Amino acid sequence: MEIRFSDINDDPYEISNIYESSWKYAYKGIIPQEYLDSIPKGRWAASINKKGMQSLVIDDNGKLIGTAGICRSRWERFHDCGEIVSIYLLPEYIGKGIGSKLLKRCIDELKLQGFNKILLWVLEENTRARGFYEKNAFLCTDEYISDNIGGKSLREIMYILDIK
């Protein structure tokens, strides 16, 4: 198993499938089911190599099983922070310690880029993910953004990690 930056040889539809599968698993009961069921194949394919974003993948003997997106914070107010924009695994790999390895690699890469603080946003109702980030030393802040996904009002809570 190798965690590496995605490259031109990686199929963006295979990476998008990780997002799609993970969303349908992790957000069941949080995001309306009708919305989850309507996510089209390839939904995230065009944004995998978005300018300013770096994508990491987990390659397990030629099969991509996880992905993450990192960058300088997209929020002007937190411009001096690194940001983990996404971190997803295929559902059958969740709970096996693989996500912790991917998270550590994201942190290490952002630290190498000179960031002393890393932020991420997580849906308030996603208690499993919140527990995962808290277990990995991220602290919940008072910062939140309101969102609407599939017609449901949701809040995303900001977590931060100080890596000085």
Buried (B, 14 or more C-beta within 10 A) or exposed (E): EEBEEBEEEBEBBBBBBBBBBBBBBBBEEBBBEEBBEEBEEBBBBEBBBEEEBBBBBBBBEEEBBBBBBBBBBEBEEBEEBBBBBBBBBBEEBBEEEBBEBBBEBBBEBBBEEEBEBBBBBBBBBBEEBBEBBEEBEBEBEEBBEEBEBBEEEBEBBBBBBEEE
